[in-house]
């Protein structure tokens, strides 16, 4: 088990190191960089969508879904303030407050 974990650690580190070390001659072209720019939003969507729309294992598109209300609050706060910490804090407070009422 430890050897498998160590191997996975080495593989992950080496894959990332190749692109982060400025002394290595490997560079990505514009098309590859542009293609990879979509990976972060795709991963975030893949993580967030099941939490927002299926909090209890089944589709929950109703007004009593506090996950959706907190996500909507986060979007509105971010658009209004452009401040990440404030957005996270206030949307978390909305989520907790909605837990008392919904």
C-alpha distances in whole Angstrom, upper triangle without the diagonal:
4,5,5,6,9,10,11,12,14,16,17,18,20,21,23,24,26,28,29,30,33,34,32,35,33,35,35,38,40,39,35,35,38,35,32,34,34,30,30,33,31,28,30,32,29,27,31,32,30,31,34,36,33,33,33,31,35,37,39,42,44,46,44,40,40,37,40,42,40,39,43,43,41,42,46,45,43,46,48,47,44,42,39,38,42,40,37,39,42,40,37,41,42,39,39,43,43,41,44,46,44
4,5,5,6,9,10,10,12,14,15,16,18,20,21,22,24,27,26,27,31,31,30,33,31,33,34,37,39,38,35,35,37,35,32,34,34,30,30,33,31,28,30,32,29,28,31,33,32,32,35,37,35,34,34,33,37,39,40,43,45,47,45,41,41,38,40,43,40,39,43,43,40,42,45,44,43,46,48,46,43,41,38,37,41,40,36,38,41,40,37,40,42,39,39,43,43,41,44,47,45
4,5,5,6,9,10,10,12,14,15,16,18,20,21,23,25,25,26,30,30,28,31,29,31,32,35,37,37,33,33,36,34,31,33,33,30,30,33,31,28,30,33,30,29,32,34,33,33,37,38,36,36,36,35,38,40,42,45,47,49,47,43,43,40,42,45,42,41,44,45,42,43,47,46,44,47,49,47,45,43,39,39,42,41,38,40,43,42,39,43,44,42,42,46,46,44,47,49,48
4,5,5,6,9,10,11,12,14,15,17,19,20,21,24,24,25,29,30,27,30,28,30,30,33,35,34,31,31,33,31,28,31,30,27,27,30,28,25,27,30,27,26,29,31,30,30,34,35,33,33,33,32,35,37,39,41,44,46,44,41,40,37,39,42,39,38,42,42,40,41,44,44,41,44,47,45,42,41,37,37,41,39,36,38,41,39,37,41,42,39,40,44,43,41,45,47,45
4,5,5,6,9,10,11,12,14,15,17,18,20,22,22,24,27,28,26,29,27,29,29,32,34,33,30,30,32,30,27,29,29,25,25,28,26,23,25,28,25,24,27,29,28,28,32,33,32,31,32,30,34,35,37,40,42,44,42,38,38,34,37,39,37,35,39,40,37,38,41,41,38,41,44,42,39,38,34,34,37,36,33,35,38,36,34,38,39,36,37,41,41,39,42,44,43
4,5,5,6,9,10,10,12,14,16,16,18,21,21,21,25,26,24,27,25,27,28,32,33,33,29,29,32,30,27,29,30,26,26,29,28,25,27,30,27,26,29,32,31,31,34,36,35,34,35,34,37,39,40,43,45,46,45,41,40,37,39,42,39,37,41,42,38,40,43,42,40,43,45,43,40,38,35,35,38,38,35,37,40,38,36,40,41,39,39,43,43,41,45,47,45
4,5,5,6,9,10,11,12,14,15,17,19,20,21,24,25,22,25,23,25,26,29,31,31,27,28,30,28,25,28,28,25,25,28,27,24,27,29,27,26,29,31,31,31,35,36,35,35,36,34,37,38,40,42,45,47,45,42,41,38,40,42,40,38,41,42,39,40,44,43,40,43,46,44,41,39,36,36,40,39,36,38,41,39,38,41,42,40,41,45,44,43,46,48,46
4,5,5,6,8,10,11,12,14,16,18,18,20,23,24,22,24,22,24,24,27,29,29,25,25,27,25,22,25,25,21,22,25,23,20,23,25,23,22,26,28,27,28,31,32,31,31,32,31,34,35,37,39,42,43,42,38,38,34,36,39,36,34,38,39,35,36,40,39,37,39,42,40,37,36,33,33,36,35,32,35,38,36,34,38,39,36,38,41,41,40,43,45,43
4,5,5,6,8,10,11,12,14,16,16,17,21,22,21,23,21,23,23,27,29,29,25,24,27,26,22,24,25,21,21,25,24,21,23,26,24,22,26,28,28,28,31,33,32,32,33,32,35,36,38,40,42,43,42,38,37,34,36,38,36,34,37,38,34,35,39,38,35,38,41,39,36,34,31,31,34,34,31,33,36,35,33,37,38,36,37,40,40,39,42,44,43
4,6,5,6,9,10,10,12,15,15,16,19,20,18,21,19,21,22,26,28,28,24,24,27,25,22,25,26,22,23,26,25,23,25,28,26,25,29,31,31,31,34,36,35,35,36,35,38,39,41,42,45,47,45,42,41,37,39,41,39,37,40,41,37,38,41,40,38,40,43,41,38,36,33,33,37,36,34,36,39,38,36,40,41,39,40,44,44,43,46,48,46
4,6,5,6,9,10,11,13,14,15,19,20,17,19,17,19,20,23,25,25,21,21,24,23,20,22,23,20,21,24,23,20,23,26,24,23,27,29,29,30,33,34,33,34,35,34,36,37,39,41,44,45,44,40,40,36,37,40,38,35,38,39,36,37,40,39,37,39,42,40,37,36,32,33,37,36,33,36,39,37,36,39,41,38,40,43,43,42,46,47,46
4,6,5,6,9,10,12,12,14,18,19,17,19,17,18,18,22,24,23,20,19,22,20,17,19,20,17,17,21,20,17,20,22,21,20,24,26,26,27,29,31,31,31,33,31,34,35,36,38,41,42,41,37,36,33,34,37,34,32,35,36,32,33,36,36,33,35,38,36,33,32,29,29,33,32,29,32,35,33,32,36,37,35,36,40,40,39,42,44,42
4,6,5,6,9,10,10,11,15,16,15,18,16,17,18,22,24,24,20,20,23,22,18,20,22,19,19,22,22,19,22,25,23,23,26,28,29,29,32,34,34,33,35,34,37,37,39,40,43,44,43,39,38,35,36,38,35,33,36,37,33,34,37,36,33,36,38,36,33,32,29,29,33,32,30,32,35,34,33,37,38,36,38,41,41,40,44,46,44
4,5,5,6,9,10,10,14,14,12,15,13,15,16,20,22,23,19,19,22,21,18,21,22,19,20,24,23,21,24,27,25,25,28,31,31,32,34,36,36,36,38,37,39,40,41,43,45,47,46,42,41,37,39,41,38,36,39,40,36,36,40,39,36,38,41,39,35,34,31,32,36,35,33,36,38,37,36,40,41,39,41,44,44,44,47,49,47
4,6,6,7,9,11,14,15,13,14,12,13,14,17,19,19,16,16,19,18,15,17,19,16,17,21,20,18,21,24,22,23,26,28,29,29,32,33,34,34,36,35,37,37,39,40,43,44,44,40,39,35,36,39,36,34,36,37,34,34,37,37,34,35,38,37,33,32,30,31,34,33,31,34,37,35,35,38,39,38,39,43,43,42,46,47,45
4,5,6,6,9,12,14,12,14,12,13,13,17,18,19,15,14,18,17,14,16,17,15,15,19,19,17,19,22,22,21,24,27,28,28,30,32,33,33,35,34,36,36,38,39,42,43,42,38,37,34,34,37,34,31,34,35,31,31,35,34,31,33,35,34,30,29,26,28,31,30,28,31,34,33,32,36,37,35,37,40,40,40,44,45,44
4,5,5,6,9,11,9,12,11,12,14,17,20,21,17,16,20,20,16,18,21,18,18,22,23,21,23,26,25,25,28,30,31,32,34,36,36,36,39,38,40,40,41,42,45,46,45,42,40,37,38,40,37,35,37,38,34,34,37,36,33,35,38,35,32,31,28,30,33,32,31,34,36,35,35,38,40,38,40,43,43,43,46,48,47
4,6,6,9,9,7,9,7,9,11,15,17,18,15,15,18,18,15,18,20,18,19,23,23,22,24,27,26,26,29,32,33,33,35,37,38,38,41,39,41,41,43,44,46,47,47,43,42,39,39,41,39,36,39,39,36,36,39,38,35,36,39,37,33,33,30,32,35,35,33,36,39,38,37,41,42,41,42,46,46,45,49,50,49
4,6,8,10,8,9,7,7,8,12,14,15,12,11,15,15,12,14,17,16,16,20,20,19,22,24,24,25,27,30,31,32,33,35,36,37,39,38,40,40,41,41,44,45,45,41,40,36,37,39,36,34,36,37,33,33,36,35,31,33,36,34,30,30,28,29,33,32,31,34,36,35,35,39,40,38,40,43,43,44,47,48,47
4,6,9,9,11,10,10,11,15,16,18,15,13,17,17,14,16,19,17,17,21,22,20,22,25,25,25,27,30,32,32,33,36,37,37,39,39,41,40,41,42,44,45,45,41,40,36,37,38,36,33,35,36,32,32,35,34,30,32,34,32,29,28,26,27,31,30,29,32,35,34,34,37,38,37,39,42,42,43,46,47,46
4,6,6,9,9,10,13,16,18,20,18,16,20,21,18,19,22,21,21,24,25,24,26,29,29,29,31,34,35,35,37,39,40,40,43,42,44,44,45,46,48,49,49,45,43,40,40,42,39,37,39,39,36,35,38,37,34,35,38,35,32,31,29,30,34,33,32,35,38,37,37,40,42,41,42,46,46,46,49,51,50
4,6,8,9,9,12,15,17,19,17,16,19,21,18,19,23,22,22,25,27,26,27,30,31,31,33,36,37,38,39,41,42,43,45,45,47,46,47,47,50,50,50,47,45,42,42,44,41,38,40,40,37,36,39,38,34,35,38,35,32,31,30,31,35,34,34,36,39,38,39,42,43,43,44,47,48,48,51,53,52
4,6,9,10,14,17,19,22,20,19,22,23,21,23,26,25,25,29,30,29,31,34,34,34,36,39,41,41,42,45,46,46,48,48,49,49,50,51,53,54,54,50,49,45,46,47,44,42,44,44,40,40,43,41,38,39,41,39,36,35,33,35,38,38,37,40,43,42,42,45,47,46,48,51,51,51,55,56,55
4,6,8,12,15,18,20,17,17,21,22,20,21,25,23,24,28,28,28,30,32,32,33,35,38,39,40,41,43,44,45,47,46,48,48,49,49,52,53,53,49,48,44,45,47,44,41,44,44,40,40,43,42,38,40,42,40,36,36,34,36,39,39,38,40,43,42,42,46,47,46,48,51,51,51,54,56,55
4,6,10,12,16,18,16,16,20,20,19,21,24,23,25,28,29,28,31,33,33,34,36,38,40,41,42,44,45,46,48,47,49,48,50,50,53,54,54,50,49,46,46,48,45,42,44,45,41,41,43,43,39,40,43,41,37,37,35,37,41,40,39,42,45,44,44,47,48,48,50,53,53,53,56,57,56
4,7,10,13,15,12,13,16,17,16,18,21,20,22,25,25,25,27,30,30,31,33,35,37,38,39,41,42,43,45,44,45,45,46,47,50,51,51,47,46,43,43,45,42,39,41,42,39,38,41,40,37,38,41,39,35,35,33,36,39,38,37,40,42,41,42,45,46,45,47,50,50,50,53,55,53
4,7,10,12,10,10,13,14,13,15,18,18,20,23,23,23,26,28,28,29,32,33,35,36,37,39,40,41,44,43,44,43,45,45,48,49,49,45,44,41,41,43,40,37,39,40,37,35,38,38,34,35,38,36,33,33,31,34,37,36,35,38,41,39,40,43,44,43,46,48,48,49,52,53,51
4,7,8,6,6,10,11,10,12,15,15,17,20,20,21,23,25,25,27,29,30,33,34,35,36,38,39,42,40,41,40,42,42,45,46,46,43,42,38,38,40,38,35,36,38,34,33,36,36,32,33,36,35,31,32,30,33,35,34,34,37,39,37,38,42,42,41,44,46,46,46,50,51,49
4,6,5,6,9,10,11,12,15,16,18,21,21,22,24,26,27,28,30,31,34,35,36,37,39,40,43,42,42,41,42,42,45,46,47,44,43,39,39,41,39,36,37,38,35,33,36,36,32,33,36,35,31,32,31,34,36,35,35,38,40,38,40,43,43,42,45,48,47,48,51,52,50
4,6,5,6,9,10,11,13,15,17,19,19,21,23,24,25,27,29,30,32,34,34,35,37,39,42,40,41,39,41,40,43,44,45,42,41,37,36,38,37,33,34,36,33,30,33,33,30,30,33,32,28,30,29,32,34,33,33,36,38,36,38,41,41,40,43,46,45,46,49,50,48
4,6,5,6,9,10,12,14,16,17,18,20,22,23,23,26,27,28,31,32,32,33,35,37,40,38,39,37,39,38,41,42,44,40,40,36,35,37,36,32,33,35,32,30,33,34,30,30,33,33,29,31,30,33,35,33,33,37,38,36,38,41,41,40,43,45,44,45,49,49,47
4,5,5,6,9,11,11,14,16,16,17,20,21,21,24,25,26,29,30,31,32,34,35,38,36,37,36,37,37,40,42,42,39,39,35,34,36,35,31,33,35,31,30,33,33,30,30,33,33,29,30,28,31,34,32,32,35,37,35,36,40,39,38,41,44,43,44,47,48,45
4,5,5,6,9,10,12,14,15,16,18,20,21,22,24,25,28,29,30,31,33,34,37,36,37,35,36,36,39,40,41,37,37,33,32,34,33,29,31,32,29,27,30,30,27,27,30,29,26,27,25,28,31,29,29,32,34,32,33,37,37,36,39,41,41,42,45,45,44
4,5,5,7,10,12,13,14,16,17,18,20,22,23,24,27,28,28,29,31,33,36,35,35,33,35,34,37,38,39,36,35,32,31,33,31,28,29,30,27,25,28,29,25,25,28,28,24,26,25,28,30,28,28,32,33,31,33,36,36,35,38,40,39,40,44,44,42
4,5,6,8,11,12,11,14,16,17,17,20,21,22,24,26,26,27,29,31,34,32,33,31,33,32,35,37,38,34,34,30,29,32,31,27,28,30,27,25,28,29,26,26,30,29,26,27,26,29,31,29,28,32,33,31,32,36,35,34,37,40,39,39,43,43,41
4,5,5,8,10,10,11,14,15,16,18,19,21,23,24,25,26,28,29,32,31,32,30,32,32,35,36,37,33,33,29,28,31,29,26,27,29,26,24,27,28,24,25,29,28,24,25,23,26,29,26,26,30,31,29,30,34,33,32,35,38,37,37,41,42,39
4,6,7,8,9,11,12,14,15,17,18,19,22,23,24,25,27,28,32,31,31,30,31,30,33,34,35,31,31,27,26,28,27,23,24,26,23,21,24,25,21,21,25,24,21,22,20,23,26,23,23,27,28,26,28,31,31,30,33,35,35,36,39,39,38
4,6,6,6,9,10,11,12,15,16,16,19,21,21,22,24,26,29,27,28,26,27,27,30,31,32,28,28,25,24,26,25,21,22,24,21,20,23,24,21,21,25,25,21,22,21,24,26,23,23,27,27,25,27,30,29,28,32,34,33,34,37,37,35
4,6,5,6,9,10,10,12,14,15,18,19,20,21,23,24,27,26,26,25,27,27,30,31,31,28,27,24,23,26,24,21,23,25,22,20,24,24,21,22,26,26,22,23,20,23,25,23,22,26,27,25,26,29,29,27,30,33,32,32,36,36,34
4,5,5,6,9,10,11,12,14,17,17,18,20,21,22,25,25,26,25,25,25,28,29,29,26,25,21,21,23,21,18,20,22,18,17,21,21,18,19,23,22,19,19,17,19,22,19,18,22,23,21,22,26,26,24,27,30,29,30,33,34,32
4,6,5,6,9,10,10,12,15,15,15,17,19,20,24,23,24,22,23,22,25,26,27,23,23,19,18,21,19,15,17,19,16,15,18,19,16,17,21,21,18,19,16,19,21,18,17,21,22,20,21,24,24,23,26,28,27,28,31,32,30
4,5,5,6,9,10,10,13,15,15,16,18,19,22,21,22,20,22,22,25,26,27,23,23,19,19,22,20,17,19,21,19,17,21,22,19,20,24,24,21,22,20,22,24,21,20,24,25,22,23,26,25,24,27,29,28,28,32,32,30
4,5,5,6,9,10,12,13,14,16,17,18,21,20,21,20,21,22,25,26,26,23,22,19,19,21,20,17,19,21,18,18,22,22,20,21,25,25,22,22,19,21,23,20,19,22,24,21,21,25,25,23,25,28,27,27,31,31,29
4,5,5,6,8,11,11,12,14,16,16,19,19,20,19,20,20,23,24,24,20,19,15,16,18,16,13,16,18,15,14,18,19,16,18,21,21,19,19,16,18,20,17,15,19,20,17,18,21,21,19,22,25,23,24,28,28,26
4,5,5,6,9,10,10,11,13,15,18,17,18,16,17,17,20,21,22,18,18,14,14,17,16,12,15,17,15,14,18,19,17,18,22,22,20,20,18,20,21,18,17,20,21,18,19,22,21,19,22,25,23,23,27,27,25
4,6,6,7,9,11,11,12,14,17,15,16,15,17,18,21,23,23,19,19,15,15,19,18,15,17,20,18,17,21,22,20,22,25,26,23,24,21,22,24,21,19,23,23,20,20,24,23,21,23,26,24,24,28,28,26
4,6,7,7,9,11,11,12,15,14,16,15,16,18,20,22,21,17,17,13,14,17,16,13,17,18,16,17,20,21,19,21,24,24,22,22,19,20,22,19,17,20,21,18,17,21,20,18,20,23,22,22,25,26,24
4,6,5,6,9,10,10,14,14,15,14,14,15,17,18,18,14,14,10,11,14,12,10,13,15,13,13,17,18,17,19,22,22,20,20,17,18,19,16,14,17,18,15,15,18,17,15,18,20,19,19,23,23,21
4,5,5,6,8,9,13,12,12,11,11,12,15,17,17,13,14,10,10,14,13,11,13,16,15,14,18,19,18,20,23,24,22,23,20,21,22,19,17,20,20,17,17,20,19,16,19,22,19,20,23,23,20
4,6,5,5,7,9,8,9,9,10,12,15,17,16,13,14,10,11,15,15,13,15,18,17,17,21,22,21,23,26,27,25,25,22,23,24,21,19,22,22,18,18,21,20,17,19,22,19,19,22,23,20
4,6,6,5,8,9,10,10,10,12,14,16,14,11,11,8,9,12,12,10,14,16,15,16,19,20,20,22,24,25,24,23,20,21,21,18,16,18,19,15,14,17,16,13,15,18,16,15,19,20,17
4,6,6,10,11,11,9,8,9,11,12,12,8,9,5,6,9,9,8,10,13,12,13,16,17,18,19,22,23,22,22,19,20,20,17,15,18,17,13,14,16,14,12,15,17,14,14,18,18,15
4,6,9,9,8,6,6,7,10,12,12,8,10,8,7,11,12,11,12,15,16,16,18,20,20,22,24,26,25,25,23,24,24,20,19,21,21,17,17,20,17,15,18,19,16,16,20,19,16
4,6,5,5,5,6,8,11,13,12,9,11,9,10,14,14,13,16,18,18,19,22,23,23,25,27,28,28,28,25,26,26,23,21,23,22,19,18,21,19,16,18,20,17,16,20,19,16
4,6,7,8,7,10,12,13,11,8,9,8,10,13,13,13,15,17,17,19,21,22,23,25,27,28,27,27,24,24,24,21,19,20,20,17,16,18,16,13,15,17,14,13,17,17,14
4,6,8,8,12,13,15,12,10,12,11,13,16,16,16,19,21,21,22,25,26,27,29,31,31,31,30,27,27,28,25,22,24,23,20,19,21,19,16,17,19,16,14,17,18,14
4,7,9,12,14,17,15,13,15,13,15,18,18,18,21,23,23,24,27,28,28,30,32,33,32,32,29,29,30,27,24,26,26,22,21,24,22,19,20,22,20,18,21,21,18
4,6,10,12,15,14,12,15,13,14,17,18,18,20,22,23,24,26,28,28,30,32,33,33,33,30,31,31,27,26,27,27,23,23,25,23,19,21,23,20,19,22,21,17
4,6,9,12,12,10,13,12,12,15,17,16,17,20,21,21,23,26,26,27,29,31,31,31,29,29,29,26,25,26,26,22,22,24,21,19,21,22,19,19,22,21,17
4,6,9,8,7,10,10,9,12,14,14,15,18,19,19,21,23,24,25,27,29,29,29,27,28,27,24,23,24,23,19,19,21,18,16,18,19,16,15,18,17,13
4,7,8,7,10,10,8,11,14,13,13,16,18,18,19,22,23,23,25,27,28,28,27,28,27,23,23,24,23,19,20,21,18,16,19,19,16,17,19,17,14
4,5,6,9,11,9,10,13,14,14,16,18,18,19,22,23,24,26,28,28,29,27,28,27,24,23,24,22,19,20,20,17,15,18,18,14,15,17,15,11
4,6,8,10,8,8,12,13,12,14,17,17,18,20,22,22,23,26,27,27,26,27,25,22,22,22,20,17,18,18,15,14,16,15,11,13,15,12,9
4,6,9,9,9,11,13,13,14,17,18,19,20,23,24,25,26,27,27,26,26,24,22,21,21,19,16,16,17,13,12,13,13,9,10,12,9,6
4,5,6,7,9,10,11,13,15,16,17,19,20,22,23,25,25,25,23,23,22,19,18,19,17,14,14,15,12,10,12,13,9,10,12,11,8
4,5,5,6,8,10,10,12,14,15,16,18,20,21,22,23,22,20,20,19,16,15,16,14,11,11,11,9,6,9,9,6,7,10,9,7
4,6,5,6,9,10,10,12,14,15,16,18,20,21,21,20,18,18,18,15,13,15,14,10,10,12,10,7,10,12,9,10,13,13,11
4,5,5,6,9,10,11,12,14,15,17,18,20,20,20,19,19,18,15,14,16,14,11,12,14,11,9,13,13,11,12,15,14,12
4,5,5,6,9,10,11,12,14,15,16,18,19,19,18,18,17,14,14,15,12,9,11,11,8,8,11,11,8,11,13,12,11
4,5,5,6,9,10,10,12,14,15,16,17,16,15,15,14,10,10,11,9,5,7,9,6,5,9,10,8,10,13,13,12
4,5,5,6,9,10,10,12,14,15,15,15,14,15,14,10,10,12,11,7,9,12,9,9,12,13,12,14,17,17,15
4,5,5,6,9,10,11,12,14,15,16,15,16,15,11,12,14,12,9,12,13,10,10,14,14,13,15,18,17,16
4,5,5,6,8,10,10,12,13,13,13,14,12,8,10,11,8,6,9,10,7,9,12,12,11,14,16,16,15
4,6,5,6,8,10,10,11,11,10,11,9,6,7,9,8,5,8,10,9,10,13,14,14,16,18,18,18
4,6,5,6,9,10,10,11,11,13,12,8,10,13,11,9,12,14,12,13,17,17,16,19,21,21,20
4,5,5,6,9,10,11,12,14,12,9,12,13,11,10,13,14,12,14,17,17,16,19,21,21,20
4,6,5,6,8,8,9,11,8,6,9,10,8,8,11,12,11,13,16,16,16,19,21,21,21
4,5,5,5,6,7,10,8,6,9,11,10,10,13,14,14,15,18,19,19,22,24,24,24
4,6,6,9,10,13,12,9,13,15,13,13,16,17,16,18,21,21,21,24,26,26,25
4,6,9,11,13,11,9,13,14,12,13,16,17,16,18,21,21,21,24,26,25,25
4,5,8,10,8,8,11,12,11,13,16,16,16,19,21,21,22,24,26,26,27
4,6,9,9,8,11,13,13,13,16,18,18,19,22,23,23,26,28,28,28
4,6,6,6,9,10,11,12,14,15,16,18,20,21,22,24,26,27,27
4,6,5,6,9,10,11,12,14,15,16,18,20,21,23,25,26,26
4,5,5,6,8,10,11,12,14,15,16,18,20,21,23,25,25
4,6,5,6,8,10,10,12,14,15,16,18,20,22,23,23
4,6,5,6,8,10,10,12,14,15,16,18,20,21,21
4,6,5,6,9,10,10,12,14,15,17,19,20,20
4,6,5,6,9,10,11,12,14,15,17,19,20
4,5,5,6,9,10,10,12,14,16,17,18
4,5,5,6,9,10,10,12,15,15,16
4,5,5,6,9,10,11,13,15,15
4,5,5,6,8,10,11,13,14
4,6,5,6,9,10,11,12
4,6,5,6,9,10,10
4,5,5,7,9,10
4,5,5,7,9
4,5,5,6
4,6,6
4,6
4
